[in-house]
Amino acid sequence: MPMMSFADYLREDFVFWDLPCQDKPSLLKALSGEVATRLSTVDAGALLDQLLAREAERSTGIGGGLALPHATVAGLEQPLLIVGRTREGVDFAALDSRPVDLFFLLLSPPGAQAQQLRVLARLARIFAPEERVERLRSATGPEALFQMLLEEDARHVY
């Protein structure tokens, strides 16, 4: 399998800064709307429904203030990683019960489940030490956060 890089899935215009959300549904609605605004093939309502259904099964809040929501979306050619940051943490029913302020939404085309799992596993591995997550929190804006993500990814060639 070829080596993967976030640069293959992450675009700077999909890094959303200081999302004004009070709870999980409003955050997922905001992310769905932002994605649909930028991708004409994505229906915001359908994406939101899928994300809410996934969260109803089990929260994608992995702890440490991070959440990895994900969905399969028709019309995509390859997975797309969307990053969101909130001003204040959102109750996401995370494993450690801490509020979540960094969101990595992964959208994948149908049939790309293996690729989706690889991206999710890479995210979890790279951001396992809390120091790395704190570094991301120190970003001063979406451009800085985008660059930090690419730099962190480049440090982990496996």
HELIX and SHEET records of a PDB file:
HELIX    1   1 PHE A    6  ASP A    8  5                                   3    
HELIX    2   2 LYS A   24  ARG A   38  1                                  15    
HELIX    3   3 ALA A   44  GLU A   57  1                                  14    
HELIX    4   4 GLN A  113  ILE A  126  1                                  14    
HELIX    5   5 GLU A  130  ARG A  137  1                                   8    
HELIX    6   6 PRO A  142  ALA A  154  1                                  13    
SHEET    1   A 5 LEU A  10  LEU A  19  0                                        
SHEET    2   A 5 LEU A  80  VAL A  90  1                                        
SHEET    3   A 5 VAL A 100  SER A 108 -1                                        
SHEET    4   A 5 LEU A  66  ALA A  67  1                                        
SHEET    5   A 5 GLY A  61  GLY A  63 -1                                        
SHEET    1   B 4 LEU A  10  LEU A  19  0                                        
SHEET    2   B 4 LEU A  80  VAL A  90  1                                        
SHEET    3   B 4 VAL A 100  SER A 108 -1                                        
SHEET    4   B 4 HIS A  70  THR A  72  1                                        
END                                                                             
